[in-house]
Amino acid sequence: MLQVPGGPELLIISFLVLVLFGVVPLAVIALLRYTGRDGERVKELEARVEELERRAGRVDGAARNPESEDGSDEATVGG
């Protein structure tokens, strides 16, 4: 006849089920998925920003104010 566990056996089985199928393995899997990318997403976004800057004509300060001595974008006032 099949015996139903109780007491410490039930606690051990519950703990094992929680460890095998609970939140902890899901968190570990999520961490492994997002840390193993070697910054691919960051590189993609940086390339996209460079492309958009190139389209807007802002590469190497091309869109900066040519009258500004320090290279800032601020306009000269009163001069």
Backbone atoms as SQL, in Angstrom:
CREATE TABLE atoms (id INTEGER PRIMARY KEY, chain TEXT, resi INTEGER, resn TEXT, atom TEXT, x REAL, y REAL, z REAL);
INSERT INTO atoms VALUES
  (1, 'A', 1, 'MET', 'N', 0.840, -1.182, 0.000),
  (2, 'A', 1, 'MET', 'CA', 0.000, 0.000, 0.000),
  (3, 'A', 1, 'MET', 'C', 0.889, 1.251, 0.000),
  (4, 'A', 2, 'LEU', 'N', 0.465, 2.282, -0.739),
  (5, 'A', 2, 'LEU', 'CA', 1.219, 3.525, -0.849),
  (6, 'A', 2, 'LEU', 'C', 1.055, 4.340, 0.425),
  (7, 'A', 3, 'GLN', 'N', 2.193, 4.728, 0.974),
  (8, 'A', 3, 'GLN', 'CA', 2.153, 5.498, 2.215),
  (9, 'A', 3, 'GLN', 'C', 2.336, 6.986, 1.883),
  (10, 'A', 4, 'VAL', 'N', 1.488, 7.825, 2.417),
  (11, 'A', 4, 'VAL', 'CA', 1.560, 9.266, 2.199),
  (12, 'A', 4, 'VAL', 'C', 2.550, 9.848, 3.194),
  (13, 'A', 5, 'PRO', 'N', 3.564, 10.579, 2.702),
  (14, 'A', 5, 'PRO', 'CA', 4.547, 11.136, 3.633),
  (15, 'A', 5, 'PRO', 'C', 3.938, 12.245, 4.482),
  (16, 'A', 6, 'GLY', 'N', 4.439, 12.374, 5.663),
  (17, 'A', 6, 'GLY', 'CA', 3.992, 13.424, 6.566),
  (18, 'A', 6, 'GLY', 'C', 5.143, 13.848, 7.446),
  (19, 'A', 7, 'GLY', 'N', 5.009, 14.959, 8.087),
  (20, 'A', 7, 'GLY', 'CA', 6.057, 15.429, 8.984),
  (21, 'A', 7, 'GLY', 'C', 7.294, 15.873, 8.226),
  (22, 'A', 8, 'PRO', 'N', 8.479, 15.406, 8.672),
  (23, 'A', 8, 'PRO', 'CA', 9.731, 15.850, 8.043),
  (24, 'A', 8, 'PRO', 'C', 9.841, 15.446, 6.569),
  (25, 'A', 9, 'GLU', 'N', 9.284, 14.270, 6.222),
  (26, 'A', 9, 'GLU', 'CA', 9.347, 13.844, 4.823),
  (27, 'A', 9, 'GLU', 'C', 8.596, 14.819, 3.917),
  (28, 'A', 10, 'LEU', 'N', 7.450, 15.274, 4.364),
  (29, 'A', 10, 'LEU', 'CA', 6.663, 16.228, 3.582),
  (30, 'A', 10, 'LEU', 'C', 7.418, 17.546, 3.418),
  (31, 'A', 11, 'LEU', 'N', 8.091, 17.985, 4.477),
  (32, 'A', 11, 'LEU', 'CA', 8.876, 19.216, 4.390),
  (33, 'A', 11, 'LEU', 'C', 10.028, 19.067, 3.398),
  (34, 'A', 12, 'ILE', 'N', 10.698, 17.924, 3.428),
  (35, 'A', 12, 'ILE', 'CA', 11.819, 17.691, 2.519),
  (36, 'A', 12, 'ILE', 'C', 11.334, 17.657, 1.072),
  (37, 'A', 13, 'ILE', 'N', 10.251, 16.950, 0.822),
  (38, 'A', 13, 'ILE', 'CA', 9.708, 16.868, -0.534),
  (39, 'A', 13, 'ILE', 'C', 9.230, 18.240, -1.006),
  (40, 'A', 14, 'SER', 'N', 8.585, 18.987, -0.141),
  (41, 'A', 14, 'SER', 'CA', 8.128, 20.333, -0.503),
  (42, 'A', 14, 'SER', 'C', 9.317, 21.234, -0.835),
  (43, 'A', 15, 'PHE', 'N', 10.380, 21.131, -0.048),
  (44, 'A', 15, 'PHE', 'CA', 11.579, 21.928, -0.291),
  (45, 'A', 15, 'PHE', 'C', 12.212, 21.561, -1.635),
  (46, 'A', 16, 'LEU', 'N', 12.294, 20.264, -1.925),
  (47, 'A', 16, 'LEU', 'CA', 12.877, 19.826, -3.192),
  (48, 'A', 16, 'LEU', 'C', 12.059, 20.300, -4.388),
  (49, 'A', 17, 'VAL', 'N', 10.748, 20.229, -4.274),
  (50, 'A', 17, 'VAL', 'CA', 9.886, 20.708, -5.359),
  (51, 'A', 17, 'VAL', 'C', 10.071, 22.212, -5.551),
  (52, 'A', 18, 'LEU', 'N', 10.169, 22.945, -4.457),
  (53, 'A', 18, 'LEU', 'CA', 10.373, 24.389, -4.537),
  (54, 'A', 18, 'LEU', 'C', 11.711, 24.715, -5.189),
  (55, 'A', 19, 'VAL', 'N', 12.759, 23.976, -4.823),
  (56, 'A', 19, 'VAL', 'CA', 14.082, 24.228, -5.388),
  (57, 'A', 19, 'VAL', 'C', 14.123, 23.867, -6.870),
  (58, 'A', 20, 'LEU', 'N', 13.476, 22.771, -7.236),
  (59, 'A', 20, 'LEU', 'CA', 13.529, 22.321, -8.628),
  (60, 'A', 20, 'LEU', 'C', 12.638, 23.133, -9.560),
  (61, 'A', 21, 'PHE', 'N', 11.500, 23.581, -9.074),
  (62, 'A', 21, 'PHE', 'CA', 10.519, 24.223, -9.953),
  (63, 'A', 21, 'PHE', 'C', 10.083, 25.604, -9.481),
  (64, 'A', 22, 'GLY', 'N', 10.723, 26.149, -8.499),
  (65, 'A', 22, 'GLY', 'CA', 10.260, 27.394, -7.900),
  (66, 'A', 22, 'GLY', 'C', 10.859, 28.633, -8.527),
  (67, 'A', 23, 'VAL', 'N', 10.858, 29.695, -7.760),
  (68, 'A', 23, 'VAL', 'CA', 11.299, 30.999, -8.223),
  (69, 'A', 23, 'VAL', 'C', 12.812, 31.054, -8.392),
  (70, 'A', 24, 'VAL', 'N', 13.535, 30.353, -7.544),
  (71, 'A', 24, 'VAL', 'CA', 15.001, 30.411, -7.588),
  (72, 'A', 24, 'VAL', 'C', 15.549, 29.935, -8.939),
  (73, 'A', 25, 'PRO', 'N', 15.137, 28.776, -9.451),
  (74, 'A', 25, 'PRO', 'CA', 15.645, 28.378, -10.773),
  (75, 'A', 25, 'PRO', 'C', 15.252, 29.348, -11.885),
  (76, 'A', 26, 'LEU', 'N', 14.060, 29.916, -11.784),
  (77, 'A', 26, 'LEU', 'CA', 13.648, 30.893, -12.792),
  (78, 'A', 26, 'LEU', 'C', 14.532, 32.138, -12.748),
  (79, 'A', 27, 'ALA', 'N', 14.885, 32.574, -11.544),
  (80, 'A', 27, 'ALA', 'CA', 15.772, 33.731, -11.408),
  (81, 'A', 27, 'ALA', 'C', 17.165, 33.416, -11.946),
  (82, 'A', 28, 'VAL', 'N', 17.663, 32.226, -11.667),
  (83, 'A', 28, 'VAL', 'CA', 18.986, 31.832, -12.167),
  (84, 'A', 28, 'VAL', 'C', 18.980, 31.771, -13.694),
  (85, 'A', 29, 'ILE', 'N', 17.937, 31.207, -14.262),
  (86, 'A', 29, 'ILE', 'CA', 17.833, 31.124, -15.724),
  (87, 'A', 29, 'ILE', 'C', 17.778, 32.523, -16.334),
  (88, 'A', 30, 'ALA', 'N', 17.014, 33.416, -15.723),
  (89, 'A', 30, 'ALA', 'CA', 16.923, 34.787, -16.234),
  (90, 'A', 30, 'ALA', 'C', 18.279, 35.481, -16.163),
  (91, 'A', 31, 'LEU', 'N', 18.993, 35.306, -15.054),
  (92, 'A', 31, 'LEU', 'CA', 20.317, 35.916, -14.926),
  (93, 'A', 31, 'LEU', 'C', 21.278, 35.372, -15.971),
  (94, 'A', 32, 'LEU', 'N', 21.254, 34.078, -16.185),
  (95, 'A', 32, 'LEU', 'CA', 22.147, 33.483, -17.177),
  (96, 'A', 32, 'LEU', 'C', 21.821, 33.962, -18.587),
  (97, 'A', 33, 'ARG', 'N', 20.550, 34.149, -18.868),
  (98, 'A', 33, 'ARG', 'CA', 20.160, 34.627, -20.207),
  (99, 'A', 33, 'ARG', 'C', 20.646, 36.044, -20.464),
  (100, 'A', 34, 'TYR', 'N', 20.534, 36.915, -19.460),
  (101, 'A', 34, 'TYR', 'CA', 20.854, 38.314, -19.688),
  (102, 'A', 34, 'TYR', 'C', 22.313, 38.656, -19.442),
  (103, 'A', 35, 'THR', 'N', 23.053, 37.837, -18.700),
  (104, 'A', 35, 'THR', 'CA', 24.463, 38.140, -18.480),
  (105, 'A', 35, 'THR', 'C', 25.344, 37.505, -19.532),
  (106, 'A', 36, 'GLY', 'N', 24.863, 36.526, -20.256),
  (107, 'A', 36, 'GLY', 'CA', 25.669, 35.855, -21.256),
  (108, 'A', 36, 'GLY', 'C', 25.663, 36.528, -22.611),
  (109, 'A', 37, 'ARG', 'N', 25.171, 37.733, -22.714),
  (110, 'A', 37, 'ARG', 'CA', 25.041, 38.396, -24.011),
  (111, 'A', 37, 'ARG', 'C', 26.286, 39.174, -24.416),
  (112, 'A', 38, 'ASP', 'N', 27.226, 39.375, -23.529),
  (113, 'A', 38, 'ASP', 'CA', 28.466, 40.110, -23.812),
  (114, 'A', 38, 'ASP', 'C', 28.193, 41.514, -24.340),
  (115, 'A', 39, 'GLY', 'N', 27.173, 42.140, -23.870),
  (116, 'A', 39, 'GLY', 'CA', 26.869, 43.515, -24.245),
  (117, 'A', 39, 'GLY', 'C', 26.373, 43.682, -25.672),
  (118, 'A', 40, 'GLU', 'N', 25.797, 42.650, -26.253),
  (119, 'A', 40, 'GLU', 'CA', 25.307, 42.750, -27.633),
  (120, 'A', 40, 'GLU', 'C', 24.273, 43.859, -27.779),
  (121, 'A', 41, 'ARG', 'N', 23.364, 43.925, -26.844),
  (122, 'A', 41, 'ARG', 'CA', 22.288, 44.922, -26.928),
  (123, 'A', 41, 'ARG', 'C', 22.856, 46.332, -26.834),
  (124, 'A', 42, 'VAL', 'N', 23.845, 46.522, -25.968),
  (125, 'A', 42, 'VAL', 'CA', 24.458, 47.839, -25.831),
  (126, 'A', 42, 'VAL', 'C', 25.149, 48.225, -27.134),
  (127, 'A', 43, 'LYS', 'N', 25.852, 47.281, -27.746),
  (128, 'A', 43, 'LYS', 'CA', 26.535, 47.565, -29.010),
  (129, 'A', 43, 'LYS', 'C', 25.530, 47.903, -30.109),
  (130, 'A', 44, 'GLU', 'N', 24.407, 47.186, -30.129),
  (131, 'A', 44, 'GLU', 'CA', 23.365, 47.478, -31.117),
  (132, 'A', 44, 'GLU', 'C', 22.833, 48.898, -30.942),
  (133, 'A', 45, 'LEU', 'N', 22.577, 49.280, -29.691),
  (134, 'A', 45, 'LEU', 'CA', 22.035, 50.612, -29.433),
  (135, 'A', 45, 'LEU', 'C', 23.054, 51.696, -29.764),
  (136, 'A', 46, 'GLU', 'N', 24.346, 51.464, -29.445),
  (137, 'A', 46, 'GLU', 'CA', 25.376, 52.444, -29.776),
  (138, 'A', 46, 'GLU', 'C', 25.495, 52.618, -31.291),
  (139, 'A', 47, 'ALA', 'N', 25.421, 51.522, -32.025),
  (140, 'A', 47, 'ALA', 'CA', 25.486, 51.608, -33.485),
  (141, 'A', 47, 'ALA', 'C', 24.286, 52.374, -34.030),
  (142, 'A', 48, 'ARG', 'N', 23.130, 52.160, -33.445),
  (143, 'A', 48, 'ARG', 'CA', 21.915, 52.866, -33.880),
  (144, 'A', 48, 'ARG', 'C', 22.031, 54.361, -33.603),
  (145, 'A', 49, 'VAL', 'N', 22.578, 54.716, -32.433),
  (146, 'A', 49, 'VAL', 'CA', 22.764, 56.130, -32.096),
  (147, 'A', 49, 'VAL', 'C', 23.730, 56.778, -33.081),
  (148, 'A', 50, 'GLU', 'N', 24.831, 56.085, -33.396),
  (149, 'A', 50, 'GLU', 'CA', 25.790, 56.626, -34.364),
  (150, 'A', 50, 'GLU', 'C', 25.139, 56.833, -35.735),
  (151, 'A', 51, 'GLU', 'N', 24.312, 55.877, -36.142),
  (152, 'A', 51, 'GLU', 'CA', 23.630, 55.994, -37.429),
  (153, 'A', 51, 'GLU', 'C', 22.684, 57.194, -37.439),
  (154, 'A', 52, 'LEU', 'N', 21.933, 57.377, -36.359),
  (155, 'A', 52, 'LEU', 'CA', 21.006, 58.506, -36.289),
  (156, 'A', 52, 'LEU', 'C', 21.759, 59.832, -36.241),
  (157, 'A', 53, 'GLU', 'N', 22.887, 59.867, -35.525),
  (158, 'A', 53, 'GLU', 'CA', 23.684, 61.090, -35.491),
  (159, 'A', 53, 'GLU', 'C', 24.239, 61.407, -36.874),
  (160, 'A', 54, 'ARG', 'N', 24.671, 60.383, -37.588),
  (161, 'A', 54, 'ARG', 'CA', 25.194, 60.580, -38.932),
  (162, 'A', 54, 'ARG', 'C', 24.105, 61.139, -39.848),
  (163, 'A', 55, 'ARG', 'N', 22.909, 60.597, -39.738),
  (164, 'A', 55, 'ARG', 'CA', 21.792, 61.086, -40.560),
  (165, 'A', 55, 'ARG', 'C', 21.435, 62.526, -40.221),
  (166, 'A', 56, 'ALA', 'N', 21.592, 62.889, -38.961),
  (167, 'A', 56, 'ALA', 'CA', 21.249, 64.247, -38.541),
  (168, 'A', 56, 'ALA', 'C', 22.396, 65.221, -38.797),
  (169, 'A', 57, 'GLY', 'N', 23.549, 64.735, -39.234),
  (170, 'A', 57, 'GLY', 'CA', 24.682, 65.610, -39.519),
  (171, 'A', 57, 'GLY', 'C', 25.428, 66.042, -38.288),
  (172, 'A', 58, 'ARG', 'N', 25.452, 65.220, -37.261),
  (173, 'A', 58, 'ARG', 'CA', 26.096, 65.613, -36.015),
  (174, 'A', 58, 'ARG', 'C', 27.355, 64.805, -35.747),
  (175, 'A', 59, 'VAL', 'N', 28.019, 64.342, -36.763),
  (176, 'A', 59, 'VAL', 'CA', 29.231, 63.554, -36.569),
  (177, 'A', 59, 'VAL', 'C', 30.415, 64.496, -36.394),
  (178, 'A', 60, 'ASP', 'N', 31.242, 64.256, -35.409),
  (179, 'A', 60, 'ASP', 'CA', 32.453, 65.038, -35.134),
  (180, 'A', 60, 'ASP', 'C', 32.164, 66.526, -34.969),
  (181, 'A', 61, 'GLY', 'N', 31.064, 66.851, -34.370),
  (182, 'A', 61, 'GLY', 'CA', 30.757, 68.238, -34.057),
  (183, 'A', 61, 'GLY', 'C', 30.318, 69.068, -35.249),
  (184, 'A', 62, 'ALA', 'N', 29.866, 68.451, -36.317),
  (185, 'A', 62, 'ALA', 'CA', 29.472, 69.186, -37.518),
  (186, 'A', 62, 'ALA', 'C', 28.291, 70.111, -37.260),
  (187, 'A', 63, 'ALA', 'N', 27.464, 69.792, -36.289),
  (188, 'A', 63, 'ALA', 'CA', 26.284, 70.614, -36.019),
  (189, 'A', 63, 'ALA', 'C', 26.540, 71.633, -34.914),
  (190, 'A', 64, 'ARG', 'N', 27.760, 71.747, -34.481),
  (191, 'A', 64, 'ARG', 'CA', 28.066, 72.702, -33.413),
  (192, 'A', 64, 'ARG', 'C', 28.083, 74.131, -33.967),
  (193, 'A', 65, 'ASN', 'N', 27.967, 75.082, -33.093),
  (194, 'A', 65, 'ASN', 'CA', 27.976, 76.482, -33.472),
  (195, 'A', 65, 'ASN', 'C', 29.399, 76.866, -33.905),
  (196, 'A', 66, 'PRO', 'N', 29.606, 77.256, -35.146),
  (197, 'A', 66, 'PRO', 'CA', 30.967, 77.573, -35.600),
  (198, 'A', 66, 'PRO', 'C', 31.539, 78.828, -34.951),
  (199, 'A', 67, 'GLU', 'N', 30.692, 79.715, -34.411),
  (200, 'A', 67, 'GLU', 'CA', 31.168, 80.940, -33.779),
  (201, 'A', 67, 'GLU', 'C', 31.632, 80.714, -32.351),
  (202, 'A', 68, 'SER', 'N', 31.310, 79.584, -31.783),
  (203, 'A', 68, 'SER', 'CA', 31.658, 79.319, -30.399),
  (204, 'A', 68, 'SER', 'C', 33.130, 78.943, -30.299),
  (205, 'A', 69, 'GLU', 'N', 33.855, 79.585, -29.377),
  (206, 'A', 69, 'GLU', 'CA', 35.284, 79.324, -29.233),
  (207, 'A', 69, 'GLU', 'C', 35.570, 78.008, -28.521),
  (208, 'A', 70, 'ASP', 'N', 34.724, 77.638, -27.571),
  (209, 'A', 70, 'ASP', 'CA', 34.995, 76.433, -26.781),
  (210, 'A', 70, 'ASP', 'C', 34.336, 75.189, -27.367),
  (211, 'A', 71, 'GLY', 'N', 33.684, 75.295, -28.515),
  (212, 'A', 71, 'GLY', 'CA', 33.073, 74.141, -29.150),
  (213, 'A', 71, 'GLY', 'C', 31.702, 73.793, -28.612),
  (214, 'A', 72, 'SER', 'N', 31.145, 74.636, -27.751),
  (215, 'A', 72, 'SER', 'CA', 29.825, 74.338, -27.203),
  (216, 'A', 72, 'SER', 'C', 28.755, 74.753, -28.208),
  (217, 'A', 73, 'ASP', 'N', 27.549, 74.342, -27.950),
  (218, 'A', 73, 'ASP', 'CA', 26.435, 74.650, -28.844),
  (219, 'A', 73, 'ASP', 'C', 25.771, 75.982, -28.518),
  (220, 'A', 74, 'GLU', 'N', 26.258, 76.672, -27.519),
  (221, 'A', 74, 'GLU', 'CA', 25.601, 77.886, -27.075),
  (222, 'A', 74, 'GLU', 'C', 25.876, 79.036, -28.046),
  (223, 'A', 75, 'ALA', 'N', 24.864, 79.809, -28.301),
  (224, 'A', 75, 'ALA', 'CA', 25.004, 80.950, -29.212),
  (225, 'A', 75, 'ALA', 'C', 25.658, 82.114, -28.484),
  (226, 'A', 76, 'THR', 'N', 26.329, 82.956, -29.246),
  (227, 'A', 76, 'THR', 'CA', 26.928, 84.150, -28.663),
  (228, 'A', 76, 'THR', 'C', 25.852, 85.204, -28.464),
  (229, 'A', 77, 'VAL', 'N', 25.870, 85.808, -27.299),
  (230, 'A', 77, 'VAL', 'CA', 24.846, 86.785, -26.963),
  (231, 'A', 77, 'VAL', 'C', 25.495, 88.161, -26.877),
  (232, 'A', 78, 'GLY', 'N', 24.889, 89.136, -27.554),
  (233, 'A', 78, 'GLY', 'CA', 25.326, 90.530, -27.444),
  (234, 'A', 78, 'GLY', 'C', 26.662, 90.807, -28.108),
  (235, 'A', 79, 'GLY', 'N', 27.024, 90.112, -29.112),
  (236, 'A', 79, 'GLY', 'CA', 28.335, 90.394, -29.666),
  (237, 'A', 79, 'GLY', 'C', 28.324, 90.419, -31.082);
